[in-house]
Each structure stands twice: as structure tokens, then as C-alpha cells.
């Protein structure tokens, strides 16, 4: 009798496991159009970077640039974006003496007349482009008659959260300390319209560095502003981050579609809790102390329409000033308005919208309201009249059938970054 009951339990368990696997594989196939067990199409969930070496944070506060990274921090790309490489080969890219991801410290001296020094500016999309898209860009530039036979050296001056006038200030600083450039590429637009309204809502001027990135650093640096609620929220964020990454590692390593389904759903739940806690931390008022770090408050009141108009106008002015500074030294300037998923006519690939879109995104309202203003500035012809090589990338992904978005912020798959590189090469042609 006991043996019979045990046999029935084993059989029922096997039937359940097989049924769960078949259903999970079918759901995955329906959402993506791919078979889960084929390695090239197996999804990889990006990990949330965790501070290394027992640090509270790997970020730092630069007196000219705003938030930056501490030196020597490895640049950790999501697994899906990492290039094929021997498993034991270490990644060379880490943050340099200025906190930018690079294989050498800045300024980089010109080694010979054949070198073509290419600076890349912008926010996190540009920073990821430095790691994912520059190989493709170098290939495109090398094929152009003007750059054939040149030793093309990409230099990354991009950092997550950067928005104008940070790109302008960084360019002027490095030119002032002797960094030569032959070509500068500015990939931006999203952070300007998505992050500047968050500044305005918190009473910080839209020209200031992103409050979302500044405020946590100010809180950490100024002990008097670290309230008890903020300390507790910071501890919860750390706990959620560890559990979130543990779920991502298990999902990425799952050999079974059913296991991937379970761990990916667990990751989605934890990600919502993590993001909610981050937003709660950002919204908490500081303590009663007065911070020594001065961030300029709003210089004038702006209603909805005036806010986005001022953001677009400031974006344009900063870009034209970058062009003027570079032209004075004989360098060329390319400005690319980056595409995004919240202002697009793109038909998403199967399953892509689930990854790319969320109604709770703090960036969605700014992108939806701000991109029309950016496009109006572009349509005015101001960039063309000033001699800027401008690439309007808003509809760059519209005809692409493969997935191009890797998360619900603004970042792309490898294919997306390749398309950016192709568009820049075509503009320079």
C-alpha cells in the first residue's frame, strides 16, 4: 500500500514537472517567437550593480561634473551585451582617474599624426555605447575616405544621468587641460527631457545635474541630512538589490523553461519592490541640517509648456556651444538625438514591450512631453544653420524587427547600439 501511494506520488510529480515545462516553454515561445533551449535566444536578465569592496557606494561627487564614479570600478555590462570572449579573460574596461570607463587615464596625449581621437559624450546610453557600439563605429569610420588609414581611438566622456550642460562643461574642461579631439559624438536628448522635470519638481534648477543622481550622494556626504527614515530605506534598498540579483543569476542559469519562468517572475516582483523603495528613498525629506553642497534652486517658475520649451532651448544652446568649441580647434561634431520607447511609432518585437515599457517609469512623462519640443527645435533648422552634423534618431528603430530595448529605462540591445553606430557613420559619410 505504501509502495503504491509512493508510486502514485512520483508519477503525479513527474507529470506535473513535464506539464509545467511544456507550458513554460510554450509561453516563452509565444512571447518571443523563439525556442527557450536554443542558447543564442535565451534571455539574460541584467544585474543591478552592487558596490564592491565593502563601499557604501562606488559613486563620487566631482566639483565640475557632478556625480561620477570612483577610480578603478569595473564596468559591468549585462550578460546579453557582453562580446564573445574566453571565459577566463578579464574585462579591461574600468573607471579611470576621472571616473569614466576607459582603458587609460585622461588626458590622452596624441601618439602620432595618424591617430583620430574620438570623444563620446552623453548619459548612460552613450556610456554603454562606448562599450558596445564603438567597435562597429570604428569599422564604419575606417571605411570612410576621410578616415582611411587612421588609427581611431574612442575616448569615453559619458556617465549615467548626465544631461546638458554637463556634456558642454566636460568638453570645455578637457579641452582646457589639453585633451585633443578630432571628432566628438554627443548622444543625448532622453536624459534632458526625462530628468530635468524631476529637478524642477524638487526645486532644483533644470540646468543642475540630475537630482535623482545628486540627492543620494548629498545625503551620504552630509550626515546631518541623513534622517532615520533614510537610513532604514537605504538598508531595505540594499536587501532588495541582493535578492533581485540572486533571482537574476538563477534565471540566467536556468536550464529549464519552467525554472526560468519561476525565477524571472520572482525577479519582476522584486524589481517592482526595489524600484518602489528607490523612489521612496528619493522622495524622503532630508534631516534638519543644512547641506554644505550647494545646488542652485529653480531660477524661475515654469508651467508645463514653458518647462519643456526651456529644456529644449537649453539642450540646443549647449550643443551649439560644443560645436563652436570643437570647430575652433578644427574638430568635427556629431549630435545624435537618441531614440526611446516612450516616444516612438515603433512596432515592438514579440515580448519586447514587456521588457521596454512600464507605466510606473519616472522617465515616461518627461519623454512623452519633452520629445515633441526637441523635435520642434530640430525642425527649426537651428542645428543645420550652425553647421552641426545632426542625426535625428527618434525613428531610427522603427523598421527594425529584432528587439532593440533591453530595459524599461532607455537602454538598447547590441543590435540597437549597432544601429546607432551605423547612423553616425552614415551622417559622417
N, C-alpha and C positions, 0 to 999 in steps of 0.2 A: 504493500500500500504506500509506504513512504517513498519507495523507488518510483512508483508510478506518478505520485504527486511531483516528485523532483523532476522526472522526465517531462511532465507537462509544463512545469515552470520554465525549464530550459528551452523547450520548443517555443513556448509563448515569448520568451525573451528574445530568441533568435528571430522569430517572425517580426517582433517589434523593431529590433535593430535593423533588419533588412528593409522593412517598410519605411522607417524613419530615414534611412539612407536614400532610398529611391525617391521619396517625397522631397527631401532636401536637395538632391541633385536636380530634380525636375524644376523646383522653384528657382534654383540658381540658373538653370538653362533658360527658363522663361524670362528671367530678369536681365540676363546678359547676352543670351544667344550663344553661349559657349558651354562646353563640357567642363565641369569642375576639375576633372582629373588630368586635363591637359595643362602641363606646367606653364607654358607662356601666357595662359589666360587666367591663371589662378590669382585672385586678388591679394593684395598686400595692404594691410591697414597701417598707416603711418603712426609712429610712436610720438608721444609728447616729450620733447626734450626735458631731461631732468638735470639739475645742477650736479656737477661732478666734483669729486674730491672733498665732499663734506661742505661745500659752499652753500650759503643761503641762496645765492643767485650767481649766474655766470654773466649777468649784465653789469654794466658800469655806466657812469654819467660823465660824458665828455663836455668840457666847458664851452666848446664851439658847436659840436654836432648834436648834443642831446644824448639820448640813450645809445649805448654802443655795447660791445662785448669786451670782456677781459681778454687779454692775450692768451694764446695757446689753447683755445677751446676748439675741439674738433667739430667740423661741420658735418652734421649727421643727416644725410638725405633719407627720405622714406625709401624702404627697400625697393619699391616699384620704380624708382628713378635712378637707382644706382647702376652704373655701367657694368657690363660683364668684366670680371677681374678674378684672378686666382683667389681662392677663399682666404688664404693667409696673408695676402698683400695688404698692408695698411693704407688707409687713405691719407694722401699727403696734405690735403687742404685743412687748414685750421686758421683761427684768427691770428692776425699779425700784430705788430706793435701798435696799430691804431684800432684794433678790434674788427677789422674787415677780414673776410675769408680770403686767404691768399697763401701762396707758397713762398712768398718773400715779403720782407718788411718794406714799408714806404718811407720816403720816395724811392722809386726805382730809377736808377740812372740809365741813360741810353747807352747801350753797349757798342753800337755801331750804326752807321748810316742806313743799313738795310732794315733795321727794326721799325716796326709800325706799332706804336704804343696806343692801345685802345682802352679807354676808360669806360666803365659801365656804371651807371648811376640809377638810383631809384629805391624802391622799398623791397619787400621780401620776394616779390615776383622777379625783380631784377637780380636779387641775391641768389635765388635758385637758378636763374638763367646763367649766372656766372659759372655754376657747377654743371648744368645740364645742357645748355644751349651753345656755349662758346666753341666747342669742338666743331659743331655744324657751322657756326658763324665764320670761324677761321677758314673752313673749306669754301664757303661762299665768297669770302673776300679774296682768297687766293686765286679764285677763278676770274676775278675782275682784272681787266688790263692795267688799271691804275695801281693795283697792289700785287701784281705777279712778281715773284722773286723776292717778296718782302718777308721778313721774319716777324710774324704777327704775334704780339704779346698782349693778351687780355689782362686788364687790371680792374679788380672789383672794388667799387666805392659805394656799394649798395648795402642796405641794412633793413631788417623788418621794421615796418611802421614809419619809415622816412617818407616825407612829403615836402613839397616846395614850401618855403625856400631852403630846406635842408640840402637838396642837391646843389643848388646855387652856392650856398655857403661852403659846402665841402669842396666843390670845384675851385672856388676862389682861394680857399685855404691852401690846397695842394699846389695850385699854380704859384701861390706866393712863396712857398718853400722850395720851389724849383722842380716840381714834377712836370716833365714834358709829356704832352699828349699830341698825337697826330689825328685821332678820331675819338669823339666822345658820343656814347649812346645813352640816352635817358629814356627809361621805360617807366612810365608813371600814369597818373590820372585817377586810378582807383582809390589810393590812399587819400588823395586830396579831397575827393568828394565824400568818401566813407568815414574818414577820421576827423576832418575839420568840424563837421556839425557836432560831433561828440565833444570837441573842445569848447565850442560855443555854448553847449548845454551845461557845461561845468564851470562856465565863467572864464575860461582861458581863451585868449585870442586865437583866431584861426591860423595866424602866422606862426604860432608856437609849435614846438614838437608835439606829437600826439599825446594827449593827456592819458590815453589808455596805456601808453608805454612809460610815460613820465611819472604818473602818480604813484605806482607801486615802488619805484626807485626812491622817490622823495620820501615816502613813508618809511622805507627801510633806513634811509640815511638820517632822517630826523626822528630820533627816538621819542620826542615829545608828542609827535603826531600819531604814534602807534598805539591806538586805543586797544582795550581788551577785546572788543569785538573783532578788530582787525587781526589780532594775534590768533584768535580762535579760528577765524576764517582762513588764515594762511595755513594753519595746521590741517584743516579739512581739505584745502586745495592739494596739499602735498599727498594726503592719503588717497584722494580720488585719482591723482595723477599716477601713483604707483599701481593702483588696481586697474586703471584704464590701460596702462602699458602692459600689465600682466595678461589682460584679456586679449590685447592686440597680438602679443607674442604667441599665445595659444592658438588664436585664429589663424595667424600666418603660417604656423607649423602644422595645422590640422591636415591629416591625410584623408580624412573623411568629410564628405559634404555635410553630413549631419552635425559633426563636431564643429565645422566651420560655421554652420547656421547658428548653433547654440552660442558659441563664443563671440561671433560678430553681433548677435542681438544683445548679449551681455555688454559688449563694448559700446553699443549705441545707447543703452540705458545709462551706463557710467559716464559716457561723454556728455549727455544732457545734464547729469548731476554736476559734472566737473565745470561745464560752461556756465551753469547757473550760479555755482559758487564763485567762479571768477568774476562774473558780473556783480554778484552781491558784494564781493570784496571791493571792487572798483567803486561801487556806489556808497560804501560806508563813509560817513564823515570822519575826518581826521580828529585827533585829540585837540585839546585846548591850546596846545603850544603853537607858536608862530614859526613857520619854517624859515630857515635861512636861505633856502633855494628860491629864488625869485622867478616866477613865471608871469609874464605880462598878462594882466586881465583883459577882457574884451575892450577894444578901443572905442567901439561904438555899437549901439544896438542895431540888430539886423532882423528883419522879419524873414519869413521863409524864402521868398523870391530873392530878396536882396542878399541873403546869406549865400545862396548858391551862385549868384552873379559875382559877388566879391571873391568867392573861392576860385571861380573860373578865371576872373581877371587877374588875380594874384598868380595863378598857375601859368598863365600866358606870359605875364611880365617876367617872372623868374626864368622861364625858358628862353625868352628873347635875350635876357642878360647873359645867360650861359652861352648862347650863340655868339654874342658880341665879344665876350672874353676869349673864347676859343679862336674866333676869326682874327683877333688882334695878334695871336701867335701863329697864325697860318694853319690852325687845326680845323677839321670839319666836324659838324654837329648833326646828329640824327636824333629826332624826338619821336618816340612811338607811344601813342595812346593805347594802353593795354585793354584787351577785351575782358569782359567779365560776364558771369552767368546771370546777374540780376538786371542787366540792361542789354538784351540780346533778342534777335529773332531766330536764333539757332534752334533746330530740332534736335533735342538731346538723343544720344545713343541709348539703346536699351539699358536700363539700370543706372544711367549716368545722373539723371535728375535726383535720384535718391541720395546720391553722394554729394551733388553740387548745390542743392537748394535746401534752405531751411527758412521757414517764416520767422524764426526767432533770431536770425542773424542780426547783430547790431549794425552791420555794414549795409544791409539791404536798403533801408530808407534813403541813405545818402547816395548810394549808387543809382537808385531809380530816379531820384530828384536831381542829382548833380550831373549825370552824363548828358542829358539834353543841353545843359548850359555849356558843357565842354564842347559838344558838337556845334553849338552856335558860334563859339569862338573860332573853331576850326573853319566853319563855313564862311566866316567873315573875311577870310583870306589874310589875316594878320601874320600867320606863320610864313606863308608863301611870299608876301611882300617883304618880309625881313630876311628872306634867303634861308629859312630853316628847311632842312630836308625832313619833312614831316610824314609819318606813317599813321594813318587813322586805322587802328586795329579793331575798332568796335565790331565789325562784321567779318573779321579775319577767319573765324572758326565756323561761319555759317554753313559752308558746304562740306565740312569735314564730317565723315560718318563715324570715325572711331572716337572713343571718349577723349575729351581734352581737359576735363576738370577732375582734380584729384581730391578736392575737399570742398566744404561749403563756405570757404572764405573767398578765394580768388586765385588759387594756385593751379598749375596745369600738369598734365601727364607729360611724359617725354615727347610725345607727338606734338603737344601744344607748344613746347619750347622750341622744337624743330621748326614749326611754322613761324614763330617769331623770328628766328634766325634767317629763314628764307625771305621773310618780308623785309627785313633790314638789308639783306644783300641785294634784293631787287630794287630797293629805293636808292642804294648807292650806285647801282649799275647805270 
